[in-house]
């Protein structure tokens, strides 16, 4: 199983919006337009999209400072702890456009385990919606991408998972199902992954545990 982080394992939507709204105000940009271009992407890529005249690396530092103000505002999503604790070690990964250090800090505060395989925005030349991050995760797990299940909440992540050849389950935590085209299945909560994983594992896909009923 290949899991996105924000909106899937960490409830970061409110903090995410506050950070980008503050940045948009600083740069005189429309906050609604900016926020609509952020989900699933690296901050630098969003800056390139919405303000091509600005230096993405410099703006990343500004965004990092705004993020540090949020402190502990990244609790685990409901169902995240039991899901991760039930997955078989070595058979799952996190794949995020975020950075290593903040994710490690948030997982520690949230009491979430980290997998052996972790793919961050800085680990690939092209981030989501490009498939590189999911392809790299599958390679490091030693599992063919077409046998992997991706769990995502954002259009860019779903596009990346599908382009990598994975089966994609969309969590409708930050977007409506109609805003997430291309997913193979839709669930509102992590707890509802159980039934989907049972059927997917029985069809030969790798969902993190070969005993499907206990996968979640």
SULPE-V564112 format. One line per field, one symbol per residue. ss: DSSP state (h for helix, s for strand, l for the rest). phi: phi as a letter, one per 30 degrees, with the letter a starting at -180 (. if undefined). psi: psi as a letter, one per 20 degrees, with the letter a starting at -180 (. if undefined). A space follows every 50 residues. Layout:
BEGIN
ss->???
phi->???
psi->???
END
This chain:
BEGIN
ss->lssllslllsslhhhhhhhhhhhhhhhlllhhhhhlllllllhhhhhhhh lllllhhhhhhhhhhhhhllllllsslllhhhhhhhllllllsssllllh hhhhhhhhhhllllllssslhhhllllllllhhhhhhhhhhlllhhhsss ssllhhhhhhhhhlllssssslllllhhhlllllsssllhhhhhhhhhhh hhlllslllllhhhll
phi->.ccdcdicccdceddeddddddddddcicdddddddccdicdedddeddc bddcdeddddddddddddddhcdbdddejdddddddddeicbbcbbddce dddeddddddicdcddcbcceddbdccedddedddddddddibeedcccc cbbbedddddddddjddccccddbbdedcbdjddabbdbeeddedddedd ddcjdccjadcedcdb
psi->poprfpighpnjggggggghggggghjkqohggghijhpiqqghhgghgi miiqohgghhhghgghhhhhdkkmrqqpigghghhiqppijrqqoqiaqg ghggghhghikpqqrhppprhiiqgprpjqigghggggghikpphijqpp oriqghhghggghijrppppplhiqqhijmqiqhqpqhqhhjhghghghg hhjjqojipinghjh.
END
